[in-house]
Amino acid sequence: MDRRSVVAGAALVALAALLVTLGAAVRPLFVPDRAPEREILSATEIAFLQDMTAHHEQALLMVQSLDPGVTPVIARLARQIDDVQRVELGTMLGWLRLANTLPSNPQPMAWLHEPGTGHHGAPVAATEPVDTSMGMATRAELDALAAARGREAEVIFLRLMQRHHYGGVTMARGADALLTAGPVKQAAREMVTEQTREIGMIGLLLAQYG
């Protein structure tokens, strides 16, 4: 190999190295290194799911605390509530895991009172007090339910669950008003339908107790 060939080969290698270097420098200007990750759930969706998770967990606790000796109609209603909310709870926890977030909300119900939105999408003052209960039972009420038997247990259960469902419907309607589309919005709508139907059933049963 003569000297001219060696020089030419070295020049080609140097040119190739230069082109690689220039390509690496210019590439970020035209082709992003990686497309931005798509948001799995919005902040509102996450907050709603977290709060509704806690809400469903207490409903299941109320069912578990109910006297097993209640009448068949009350036992059947309790099983229905347990079945529906257990499935919904599993779905919500799955969504939260996909979003890589905790199941508990550090600011309960704050999303429902964001400036400019109300329980049904109506404007509300940013300073309006945040109701974090949404029908949730107190520890004392849960203890009373667990200790009650027979007719007393049935009445306590129905009253607590009725209030609890009213709170759940308010939350679900709020999420439906705030969200534009997607599976979380659809789930919220289904919760409104199911819990409204159960509220009607509970009202009829309470009327029978006078």
C-alpha positions in Angstrom: 0.0 0.0 0.0 1.6 3.4 -1.0 1.6 6.5 1.0 -1.1 8.1 -1.0 -3.6 5.3 -0.2 -2.7 5.5 3.5 -3.4 9.3 3.6 -6.7 8.8 1.7 -7.8 6.1 4.1 -7.0 8.2 7.1 -8.9 11.2 5.6 -12.0 9.0 5.1 -11.9 7.8 8.7 -11.5 11.4 10.0 -14.4 12.5 7.8 -16.6 9.7 9.1 -15.8 10.6 12.7 -16.7 14.2 12.0 -20.0 13.3 10.5 -20.9 11.1 13.5 -20.0 13.9 15.9 -22.1 16.5 13.9 -25.0 14.1 13.7 -25.0 13.5 17.4 -24.9 17.3 18.0 -27.7 18.1 15.5 -30.0 15.2 16.2 -31.7 16.7 19.4 -32.7 19.8 17.3 -34.7 17.7 14.9 -35.5 14.3 16.5 -36.3 14.2 20.3 -34.3 11.5 22.1 -37.5 10.1 23.5 -41.2 11.0 23.1 -42.6 12.5 26.3 -44.5 9.9 28.4 -48.2 10.0 28.1 -50.1 10.9 31.3 -52.0 7.9 32.5 -54.3 9.7 34.8 -54.9 13.4 35.4 -54.5 14.9 38.8 -58.3 15.2 39.2 -58.7 11.5 38.2 -56.1 10.4 40.7 -57.6 12.5 43.5 -61.1 11.2 42.8 -60.0 7.6 42.7 -58.0 8.0 46.0 -61.0 9.5 47.8 -63.5 7.1 46.4 -61.2 4.2 47.3 -61.3 5.3 51.0 -65.1 5.7 50.6 -65.6 2.2 49.2 -63.3 0.7 51.9 -65.6 2.1 54.6 -68.7 0.8 52.9 -67.2 -2.7 52.9 -66.3 -2.3 56.5 -69.9 -1.4 57.3 -71.1 -4.5 55.6 -68.6 -6.6 57.5 -69.7 -5.0 60.8 -73.4 -5.8 60.2 -75.0 -8.4 62.5 -75.1 -11.7 60.5 -78.5 -12.4 61.9 -80.4 -9.6 60.2 -83.4 -10.3 58.0 -82.8 -11.8 54.5 -83.8 -8.6 52.7 -81.2 -6.6 54.6 -78.6 -9.3 54.2 -79.3 -9.4 50.5 -78.9 -5.6 50.1 -75.6 -5.8 52.1 -74.3 -8.5 49.8 -75.3 -6.5 46.7 -73.4 -3.4 48.0 -70.4 -5.6 48.9 -70.3 -7.3 45.5 -70.5 -4.0 43.5 -68.2 -1.9 45.6 -65.6 -4.7 45.9 -65.3 -4.9 42.1 -65.1 -1.1 41.8 -62.5 -0.9 44.5 -60.3 -3.4 42.7 -60.6 -1.5 39.5 -59.7 1.8 41.1 -56.7 0.4 43.0 -55.5 -1.1 39.6 -55.7 2.3 38.0 -53.8 3.9 40.8 -51.1 1.3 40.6 -50.8 1.9 36.8 -50.4 5.6 37.6 -47.7 4.7 40.1 -49.4 6.6 42.9 -50.5 6.0 46.5 -54.1 4.9 47.2 -54.6 7.6 49.8 -55.1 11.3 49.1 -53.0 13.7 51.2 -55.7 16.4 50.6 -59.0 14.6 50.8 -61.8 16.1 48.6 -59.8 19.2 47.7 -60.3 18.4 44.0 -64.0 18.7 44.4 -63.7 22.3 45.6 -61.2 23.7 43.1 -61.8 27.3 42.3 -64.5 27.6 39.6 -66.0 24.2 40.2 -68.7 22.9 42.5 -70.4 19.7 43.3 -72.1 19.7 39.9 -69.7 21.9 38.0 -71.2 25.2 39.3 -68.8 28.0 40.3 -67.8 28.0 43.9 -65.5 30.3 46.0 -62.0 29.1 46.4 -62.3 29.8 50.2 -65.4 27.6 50.6 -64.7 25.1 53.5 -63.8 21.6 52.2 -66.2 18.9 53.4 -63.9 15.8 53.7 -66.6 13.5 55.2 -68.9 13.0 52.2 -71.2 10.8 54.2 -68.4 8.8 56.0 -69.3 7.3 59.3 -67.4 8.2 62.5 -65.6 5.7 64.6 -68.3 5.9 67.2 -71.0 5.1 64.6 -69.1 2.2 63.3 -68.6 0.8 66.8 -72.4 1.2 67.4 -73.1 -0.7 64.2 -70.8 -3.5 65.2 -72.4 -3.8 68.6 -76.0 -3.6 67.5 -78.1 -6.7 66.9 -81.4 -7.5 65.1 -83.7 -4.6 64.3 -81.4 -2.0 65.8 -78.5 -3.2 63.6 -80.7 -3.0 60.5 -81.8 0.6 61.2 -78.3 1.8 62.0 -76.9 0.1 58.9 -79.6 1.5 56.6 -79.2 5.1 57.9 -75.4 5.0 57.8 -75.3 3.5 54.3 -77.9 5.9 53.0 -75.9 8.9 54.1 -72.7 7.2 52.9 -74.3 6.7 49.4 -75.4 10.3 49.2 -71.8 11.3 49.8 -70.6 8.9 47.2 -73.1 10.2 44.6 -72.0 13.8 45.3 -68.3 12.7 44.7 -69.1 10.8 41.5 -71.2 13.6 40.1 -68.4 16.0 40.8 -65.9 13.9 39.0 -68.3 13.5 36.1 -68.7 17.3 35.8 -64.9 17.9 36.0 -63.7 15.2 33.6 -64.2 15.5 29.9 -63.9 11.8 28.8 -62.2 8.5 29.7 -62.8 5.4 31.7 -62.7 7.2 35.1 -65.5 9.5 34.0 -67.5 6.5 32.8 -66.9 4.7 36.1 -68.1 7.8 38.0 -71.3 7.8 36.0 -71.9 4.1 36.7 -71.4 4.8 40.4 -74.1 7.5 40.3 -76.5 5.1 38.7 -75.9 2.2 41.0 -75.8 4.1 44.3 -78.8 6.2 43.4 -80.8 3.0 42.8 -79.6 1.6 46.2 -80.5 4.9 47.9 -84.0 4.3 46.7 -84.1 0.8 48.0 -82.7 1.9 51.4 -85.4 4.7 51.5 -88.2 2.1 51.0 -86.8 -0.2 53.7 -86.4 2.7 56.2 -90.0 3.7 55.5 -91.1 0.2 56.6 -89.4 0.7 59.9 -91.4 4.0 60.4 
